[in-house]
Amino acid sequence: MDPCPFVRLIVESLALKLPQATKPAGSGVHPSTTPCFCKLSIKNSPSQNVLLPLCSTANDSPPDTSSSALGFHLDALSIRRFSAKPLILRLEVYTGRMGHTCGVSGGKLLGRVQVSVDLGNSVTGPKVFQNGWLKLGNHPDKPSARLHILVRTEPDPRFVFQFGGEPECSPVVFQIQGNIRQPVFSCKFSADRNSRSRSLPSDFTVHNNRGWRRTFSGEKERSGRERKGWMIMIYDLSGSPVAAASMVTPFVPSPGSDRVSRSNPGAWLILRPNGFSVSSWKPWGRLEAWRERGPVDGLGYKFELVTDNGGPSRGISIAEGTMSMKKGGEFCIDSRIMKDAGLSCVRSPVKGFVMGSTVEGEGKISKPVVQVGVQHVTCMADGALFVALSAAIDLSMDACRLFSHKLRKELCHDDRDNQ
């Protein structure tokens, strides 16, 4: 099946020129400390804020410094909706600090501009809709600030998969294209202490040159409260295993608590077959998860790629964040998000959008939808790895439930986990 059409709307090269008469809002703020920010919004998408560097170039020359790129992802439905009439990108520029204090915005509106974006042929190739300076304000006889902006689109096709049920219920996974749902994978989840030796051959091992070698059939039991032994296998339509997510570090509560702490997270290995052998598997990625403390009760996570050549002791981090335990959210691997989180690495293979997966909140029915950029899927087995990762992050929402709460029966290997 062909991938689904997606388009990425990219806003970059943002910079601001202030007239001499303009003074920043707020005490202790000076233009040299970048007291301005821009709010970007399109219909049916959350708005985004970005700090605006001040530009000192002469005339209409490009800015000497600019902000990092922002982006909006548009799916096939949005593309069809905005093919009949242009999409309007709205930009509001403020002086002052970003954020709110006591419910009141911390900035003073300096001006607004709009850019019209025609998505009619956006899926066929990259297009530029604005590149240059725009005037803020409608007074021709008065000096006004000017905003530099580059607005463009580029095709971003993706494969879309959806679990037919909750991962712990061993569902079928469908590939989605429009109204077409085609089965492509099946899942088998197991949670008992012998799940690893039952789901895989008795001599199953994980090989890794950094010491991650385990023979699960002989693993000793640990005492105390812990959630361990969870595993989900992904099979292709012929019944061959093509990916797996295995809980290699139990999820245990921190001392004197009933929650999994950041200092002692649970962990999964995302595995793929090692060559043509079904009894030997190779780690592809490692996912850690925990329950964050603080004003927002959240699921914290960190995902890293496992390197083949040894590399750093902890792999290459390509995703890290927190999502609400109550509302859920989206697990995403994207170079822009990675850069904003301070995870940029010159050796990282992440370029643009890689993956997005929906995660429902604690206790809610979850049928994850997984989007994967086409450049990262050379065969269906590649897609299975992202499906396994999606299952792991979804199951982590359950693994990080407070130990004072009961788990559903599919997740329990004996009565002690329900205590």
VMD Tcl script that draws the C-alpha trace (Angstrom):
set ca {
  {0.00 0.00 0.00}
  {1.05 3.55 -0.62}
  {1.76 5.92 2.28}
  {-0.69 8.60 3.34}
  {-0.09 12.15 2.11}
  {1.12 14.57 4.75}
  {2.49 18.09 4.38}
  {4.75 19.96 6.76}
  {4.23 23.72 6.97}
  {7.57 25.21 7.98}
  {8.05 28.69 9.43}
  {11.66 29.81 9.77}
  {14.10 32.72 9.44}
  {12.04 34.76 11.91}
  {13.59 38.04 13.00}
  {12.38 41.50 14.00}
  {13.40 45.07 13.26}
  {12.15 47.62 15.77}
  {11.82 51.34 14.96}
  {13.80 53.67 17.15}
  {10.67 54.94 18.84}
  {9.56 51.51 20.04}
  {10.28 50.72 23.65}
  {9.96 47.25 25.11}
  {7.31 46.45 27.68}
  {8.15 45.63 31.26}
  {10.78 46.89 33.63}
  {14.34 45.77 33.21}
  {13.85 44.67 29.58}
  {16.00 46.05 26.79}
  {15.97 45.24 23.07}
  {19.46 43.78 23.30}
  {18.07 41.00 25.50}
  {15.47 39.94 22.88}
  {12.32 41.19 24.60}
  {10.04 40.12 21.76}
  {8.26 36.95 20.79}
  {5.91 35.74 18.10}
  {2.74 33.65 18.41}
  {1.98 31.48 15.35}
  {-1.37 29.82 14.73}
  {-3.39 28.04 12.07}
  {-6.93 26.73 12.24}
  {-7.50 23.51 14.22}
  {-3.91 23.35 15.54}
  {-2.37 24.46 18.84}
  {-0.55 27.79 18.63}
  {3.23 27.99 18.99}
  {5.43 30.69 20.52}
  {8.99 31.56 19.61}
  {11.45 34.20 20.78}
  {12.31 36.78 18.12}
  {15.93 37.93 17.74}
  {16.35 41.58 16.84}
  {17.95 42.29 13.48}
  {20.45 45.05 12.68}
  {20.94 44.50 8.94}
  {20.43 47.45 6.62}
  {17.52 47.90 4.19}
  {15.91 44.64 3.06}
  {18.91 42.38 3.60}
  {18.23 38.96 5.18}
  {18.55 38.85 8.97}
  {21.96 38.22 10.48}
  {20.36 36.04 13.18}
  {17.01 34.27 13.22}
  {14.93 31.93 15.33}
  {14.83 28.15 14.98}
  {12.28 26.66 12.60}
  {8.74 25.86 13.68}
  {6.34 23.55 11.94}
  {2.77 22.35 11.62}
  {1.90 18.86 10.41}
  {-1.08 18.63 8.05}
  {-2.73 15.30 7.34}
  {-4.72 14.22 4.27}
  {-7.98 15.61 5.67}
  {-6.42 19.02 6.30}
  {-4.85 19.02 2.85}
  {-8.22 18.35 1.23}
  {-9.92 20.95 3.42}
  {-7.45 23.68 2.56}
  {-7.13 22.78 -1.12}
  {-10.44 24.52 -1.82}
  {-9.49 27.69 0.07}
  {-6.12 28.92 1.32}
  {-4.86 28.17 4.80}
  {-4.18 31.34 6.78}
  {-1.06 31.46 8.94}
  {-1.48 34.14 11.59}
  {1.45 35.73 13.36}
  {1.19 38.05 16.37}
  {4.29 39.86 17.59}
  {4.62 40.94 21.21}
  {7.12 42.94 23.21}
  {7.87 41.66 26.68}
  {8.38 38.22 28.10}
  {6.56 35.09 27.00}
  {4.13 33.43 29.38}
  {1.39 34.51 31.75}
  {1.38 35.90 35.26}
  {-1.82 35.48 37.29}
  {-3.69 34.75 34.07}
  {-2.51 37.96 32.36}
  {-0.30 37.84 29.30}
  {3.24 39.01 29.93}
  {3.59 40.71 26.54}
  {2.21 43.78 24.75}
  {0.91 43.32 21.20}
  {3.12 45.04 18.66}
  {1.32 43.98 15.50}
  {-0.16 41.20 13.40}
  {0.47 39.78 9.95}
  {-1.05 36.95 7.91}
  {0.38 34.68 5.22}
  {-1.91 32.83 2.82}
  {-0.83 29.25 2.04}
  {-2.35 27.37 -0.91}
  {-2.04 23.63 -0.31}
  {-3.43 22.66 -3.72}
  {-0.22 21.13 -5.08}
  {1.73 20.87 -1.85}
  {2.01 17.07 -1.95}
  {3.96 17.11 -5.22}
  {6.97 19.14 -4.13}
  {8.33 21.92 -1.88}
  {6.83 25.40 -2.26}
  {7.67 28.85 -0.84}
  {4.85 31.26 0.05}
  {6.69 34.10 1.78}
  {10.35 35.02 2.05}
  {11.17 38.51 3.21}
  {10.12 41.40 5.40}
  {6.54 42.22 6.37}
  {5.43 45.47 7.97}
  {3.70 45.34 11.35}
  {1.04 48.04 11.50}
  {-1.23 49.97 9.09}
  {0.15 53.49 9.43}
  {2.13 54.40 6.28}
  {3.37 57.69 7.71}
  {4.64 56.26 10.99}
  {7.72 54.13 11.61}
  {6.73 50.56 12.34}
  {8.38 47.30 13.19}
  {9.08 44.76 10.45}
  {9.06 40.99 10.66}
  {11.22 38.74 8.51}
  {9.74 35.33 7.77}
  {10.19 32.37 5.44}
  {7.07 30.24 4.99}
  {7.27 27.06 2.96}
  {5.77 23.61 2.65}
  {7.29 20.27 1.82}
  {5.71 16.84 1.30}
  {6.00 14.59 4.34}
  {4.32 11.27 3.41}
  {3.89 8.74 6.20}
  {2.81 5.19 6.80}
  {-0.04 5.04 9.30}
  {-0.72 2.00 11.49}
  {-3.38 1.44 14.14}
  {-3.75 -1.23 16.79}
  {-7.10 -2.99 16.53}
  {-7.28 -3.13 20.32}
  {-5.21 -2.42 23.40}
  {-1.64 -3.76 23.07}
  {-2.02 -6.03 26.12}
  {-4.99 -7.75 24.41}
  {-2.79 -9.11 21.57}
  {-4.58 -7.25 18.75}
  {-4.18 -7.14 14.98}
  {-2.39 -4.05 13.65}
  {-3.82 -2.38 10.53}
  {-2.22 -0.14 7.96}
  {-4.48 2.85 7.28}
  {-4.88 4.76 4.04}
  {-7.97 6.90 3.87}
  {-10.93 4.59 4.47}
  {-8.91 1.44 3.76}
  {-7.78 -0.69 6.73}
  {-5.52 -3.59 5.83}
  {-4.12 -6.06 8.41}
  {-0.31 -6.07 8.32}
  {0.83 -7.36 11.74}
  {-0.43 -9.38 14.66}
  {0.65 -9.02 18.29}
  {1.12 -11.43 21.15}
  {1.41 -9.98 24.62}
  {2.54 -11.96 27.65}
  {3.03 -10.88 31.25}
  {3.80 -14.00 33.28}
  {7.23 -14.57 34.78}
  {8.05 -17.23 32.21}
  {6.74 -15.13 29.31}
  {10.14 -14.68 27.71}
  {10.96 -18.36 27.56}
  {7.45 -19.23 26.38}
  {7.20 -16.55 23.71}
  {10.63 -17.29 22.25}
  {12.82 -20.36 21.74}
  {14.42 -21.77 24.87}
  {17.88 -20.60 23.81}
  {16.71 -17.05 23.08}
  {19.44 -14.52 23.72}
  {19.96 -10.84 23.12}
  {23.39 -10.02 21.71}
  {24.94 -6.61 22.11}
  {28.58 -5.57 22.24}
  {27.99 -3.35 25.27}
  {27.13 -6.21 27.57}
  {23.37 -6.44 27.03}
  {23.32 -10.22 26.82}
  {20.59 -12.09 28.63}
  {19.33 -15.66 28.57}
  {15.81 -15.11 29.79}
  {14.88 -18.76 30.40}
  {17.16 -18.86 33.43}
  {16.32 -15.46 34.91}
  {16.01 -15.45 38.70}
  {12.98 -14.05 40.45}
  {13.16 -10.85 42.40}
  {11.41 -10.33 45.68}
  {9.10 -7.46 46.52}
  {6.63 -5.47 44.48}
  {7.56 -5.15 40.84}
  {6.07 -5.27 37.37}
  {8.27 -7.46 35.26}
  {8.32 -9.95 32.43}
  {6.05 -8.00 30.07}
  {6.71 -8.66 26.41}
  {4.93 -8.02 23.15}
  {5.89 -9.84 19.95}
  {5.05 -8.45 16.51}
  {4.44 -10.96 13.70}
  {4.01 -10.44 9.98}
  {1.13 -11.99 8.05}
  {3.09 -15.20 7.49}
  {3.44 -15.66 11.25}
  {7.15 -14.84 11.41}
  {8.31 -12.64 14.33}
  {9.65 -9.34 12.99}
  {9.97 -7.16 16.12}
  {9.52 -7.28 19.88}
  {9.40 -5.06 22.94}
  {10.78 -6.73 26.05}
  {10.75 -5.28 29.57}
  {14.39 -5.75 30.62}
  {14.33 -3.61 33.76}
  {11.35 -4.13 36.09}
  {9.14 -1.22 37.05}
  {9.43 -0.97 40.83}
  {8.28 1.68 43.33}
  {10.91 3.84 44.96}
  {11.52 3.17 48.68}
  {8.73 4.49 50.84}
  {6.59 5.28 47.81}
  {4.17 3.60 45.44}
  {5.47 5.21 42.25}
  {8.26 4.49 39.76}
  {10.81 7.27 40.16}
  {13.05 8.95 37.60}
  {16.11 7.82 39.55}
  {15.14 4.17 39.05}
  {13.11 3.89 35.82}
  {11.81 0.77 34.19}
  {13.19 -0.05 30.76}
  {12.34 -1.85 27.53}
  {14.49 -3.12 24.71}
  {13.03 -2.85 21.23}
  {14.33 -5.88 19.34}
  {14.63 -7.12 15.79}
  {15.73 -10.56 14.53}
  {19.50 -10.95 14.24}
  {19.85 -12.06 10.63}
  {17.80 -15.12 9.67}
  {17.92 -16.74 13.10}
  {14.67 -16.69 15.08}
  {16.51 -17.61 18.30}
  {18.81 -14.57 18.32}
  {17.64 -10.98 18.51}
  {19.42 -7.66 18.15}
  {18.59 -4.53 20.20}
  {17.47 -1.58 18.09}
  {16.41 0.85 20.78}
  {16.00 1.28 24.52}
  {13.05 3.01 26.20}
  {13.08 4.17 29.82}
  {9.91 5.31 31.59}
  {9.01 6.62 35.03}
  {6.37 8.70 36.82}
  {7.22 12.36 37.26}
  {6.61 14.23 40.49}
  {5.59 17.86 40.57}
  {2.61 20.05 39.68}
  {1.83 17.85 36.64}
  {1.44 14.12 37.20}
  {3.22 12.86 34.12}
  {4.76 9.87 32.41}
  {8.41 10.65 31.81}
  {10.26 8.83 29.05}
  {13.56 8.68 27.22}
  {14.29 6.74 24.04}
  {17.73 6.05 22.63}
  {19.06 4.17 19.66}
  {21.42 1.28 20.31}
  {24.60 1.65 18.26}
  {26.28 -1.24 16.46}
  {29.80 0.04 17.01}
  {29.83 0.35 20.77}
  {29.33 4.11 20.86}
  {28.42 5.90 24.09}
  {27.48 3.75 27.04}
  {23.88 4.93 26.97}
  {23.28 5.01 23.22}
  {22.08 8.02 21.23}
  {19.14 9.85 22.79}
  {16.59 10.86 20.17}
  {13.42 11.44 22.21}
  {12.74 12.65 25.73}
  {9.73 14.24 27.34}
  {6.73 14.02 29.63}
  {3.06 13.48 28.93}
  {0.05 13.77 31.22}
  {-0.87 10.57 33.04}
  {-4.49 11.72 33.05}
  {-4.87 13.01 29.49}
  {-2.17 11.05 27.67}
  {-0.51 12.68 24.68}
  {1.77 11.85 21.76}
  {5.12 10.13 21.78}
  {7.13 11.75 19.00}
  {10.56 11.40 17.42}
  {11.26 14.57 15.44}
  {14.52 16.42 14.86}
  {12.89 19.78 15.69}
  {11.57 18.50 19.01}
  {14.89 16.80 19.69}
  {16.73 20.09 19.17}
  {14.31 22.02 21.38}
  {14.85 19.44 24.13}
  {18.61 19.86 23.95}
  {19.17 16.38 22.51}
  {20.81 17.45 19.25}
  {23.75 15.25 18.32}
  {25.94 15.54 15.22}
  {25.91 11.78 14.84}
  {22.17 11.41 15.23}
  {20.38 9.77 12.29}
  {17.21 11.74 13.02}
  {16.28 14.04 10.13}
  {12.86 15.67 10.25}
  {9.84 13.71 11.39}
  {10.48 10.06 12.26}
  {7.54 8.79 14.28}
  {4.46 9.82 16.21}
  {2.23 7.59 18.35}
  {-0.91 8.42 20.31}
  {-1.06 7.47 23.99}
  {-4.29 7.54 25.97}
  {-4.41 8.60 29.60}
  {-4.24 6.29 32.59}
  {-7.12 3.81 32.72}
  {-8.52 4.75 29.30}
  {-9.03 2.39 26.36}
  {-6.06 2.76 24.05}
  {-5.75 1.79 20.38}
  {-2.53 3.57 19.43}
  {-2.23 5.23 16.02}
  {1.36 5.17 14.76}
  {2.71 7.44 12.02}
  {6.14 6.74 10.50}
  {7.98 8.85 7.93}
  {8.41 6.93 4.65}
  {12.18 7.50 4.59}
  {12.48 5.34 7.71}
  {10.60 2.34 6.31}
  {12.45 0.33 3.67}
  {10.39 -2.80 4.38}
  {7.45 -3.79 6.55}
  {9.81 -5.16 9.21}
  {11.04 -1.58 9.73}
  {7.48 -0.51 10.39}
  {7.14 -3.32 12.93}
  {9.93 -1.81 15.04}
  {7.98 1.43 15.42}
  {4.82 -0.54 16.19}
  {6.71 -2.38 18.95}
  {8.03 0.93 20.32}
  {4.50 2.34 20.28}
  {3.29 -0.68 22.27}
  {6.10 -0.21 24.81}
  {5.31 3.45 25.48}
  {1.60 2.63 25.75}
  {2.24 -0.24 28.16}
  {4.53 2.03 30.19}
  {1.47 4.08 31.06}
  {0.17 0.98 32.87}
  {3.58 -0.05 34.24}
  {3.88 3.38 35.88}
  {0.47 3.29 37.55}
  {0.70 3.80 41.30}
  {1.32 0.49 43.01}
  {-1.66 1.19 45.25}
  {-3.87 0.81 42.13}
  {-4.89 -2.46 40.53}
  {-3.92 -3.42 36.99}
  {-6.28 -5.10 34.56}
  {-6.05 -8.89 34.51}
  {-4.19 -9.06 31.15}
  {-1.25 -7.25 32.73}
  {-0.94 -9.39 35.85}
  {1.07 -12.60 36.20}
  {-0.19 -13.33 39.70}
  {-2.26 -11.80 42.48}
  {0.70 -9.97 44.03}
  {0.61 -7.40 41.20}
  {-2.96 -6.54 42.07}
  {-2.17 -5.75 45.66}
}
mol new
graphics top color blue
foreach p $ca { graphics top sphere $p radius 0.5 }
foreach p [lrange $ca 0 end-1] q [lrange $ca 1 end] { graphics top cylinder $p $q radius 0.2 }
display resetview
